Amino acid sequence: MDDSTWSTLQNILPLLIPIVIVEIILLVAALSDLIRQPALRGPKWVWVLVILFVNLIGPILYFVLARKEE
């Protein structure tokens, strides 16, 4: 890595760390809730894919759209 790349990385890293932490917390919360839910809007396997592969927005979509109203 040259000096300009390293400098850019040092400037961006403090901004990325909180985003990564929030993503991990949302991912764990959504997956643990998914396991406990008896009924959802759509198959569970689809929601697992959405949670895992649609970064940051996937878990939010799960909490907003997947859960059935009781």
Helices and strands as residue ranges (DSSP letters): H 3-36, H 44-53, H 57-61, I 62-66
